[in-house]
Amino acid sequence: MARPLRIEYADGIYHVTAQGIERGRIVRDKVDRGRGVENIETVGKERGWRVFAFALMSNQFRWKR
């Protein structure tokens, strides 16, 4: 069952996370890592978010906006 949608606040601060299936890798090499950083930058600009911090690990990512 899907969880209910979050209520979003205009000036809210959100902690966004994603993890690989069964803690599997989502970043395989330096090229993947570079693309991950580019994706965070692109999505942030498209949505008008300010990204305060991020961590891109081999099996998960986390960022605060």
C-alpha positions in Angstrom: 0.0 0.0 0.0 1.4 3.4 -0.9 1.8 5.9 1.8 -0.2 9.2 1.7 1.3 12.2 0.0 3.3 14.6 2.1 2.0 18.0 2.9 4.6 20.5 1.4 5.3 23.9 2.9 6.7 26.7 0.8 9.6 27.3 3.2 9.8 23.8 4.5 13.1 21.9 4.9 13.0 18.3 3.7 15.4 15.4 4.1 15.3 13.4 0.9 16.6 9.8 0.9 16.8 6.8 -1.5 18.4 3.5 -0.9 19.3 0.6 -3.3 17.2 -2.6 -3.2 18.4 -4.8 -0.4 21.1 -2.2 0.2 22.5 -2.8 -3.3 24.7 -0.4 -5.0 23.2 2.6 -6.8 26.6 4.2 -7.5 29.0 1.9 -9.3 31.9 4.2 -10.2 33.2 7.8 -10.5 31.0 8.3 -13.7 27.9 7.3 -11.8 28.9 9.5 -8.8 29.3 12.5 -11.2 25.9 11.9 -12.7 24.4 11.7 -9.3 25.8 15.1 -8.4 24.6 16.5 -11.7 21.1 15.1 -11.1 20.9 16.7 -7.6 22.0 20.1 -9.2 19.6 19.8 -12.1 16.5 18.8 -10.0 17.3 21.5 -7.5 17.5 24.2 -10.2 14.3 22.9 -12.0 12.3 22.9 -8.8 13.7 26.1 -7.3 15.1 24.3 -4.3 18.1 25.3 -2.2 20.2 22.2 -1.4 21.9 22.7 1.9 23.8 19.5 2.0 24.0 16.1 0.3 25.7 12.7 0.7 26.0 10.4 -2.2 27.1 6.9 -1.1 27.5 3.7 -3.0 24.2 2.3 -1.8 22.1 5.4 -0.9 21.8 9.2 -1.1 20.5 11.8 1.2 20.0 15.5 0.9 18.3 18.4 2.6 16.4 21.0 0.8 
